[in-house]
Amino acid sequence: MLAPGGMHYGGSVVEDEIKVLVTRLARPQRSGGFVVERAAIIAEGADSEEVISWITAHGGAAEVKADTSSRHGLHGAQLHPGGGSQSRSPSRFVLPPGALD
């Protein structure tokens, strides 16, 4: 269970608490690993940067999405001036099998 009033003890997030949080938010993936939605991490009110750092330190990686066209219909150029696509934060993180054991 998380500490009352948030996950912070003396300004840092306890590693065991992050593991409990990630385990609770993780969903199984066909590959045998797990997927954690970025929105779920943020919705928890936890220090999302520390949670994401924990995920990457345990073999997790941001899910790579295929590039989409920067033009979306008749007015696509107005959405993205200069015609380039905008970079976005990853929406999901993939953990390998055994990362939560």
Secondary structure, DSSP 8 states (H G I E B T S, - for coil): ---TTSSEETTEE-HHHHHHHHHHH-EE-TTSSEEEEHHHHHHTTS-HHHHHHHHHHTT-EE-------S--STTHHHHSGGG-------SEEEE-TTTT-
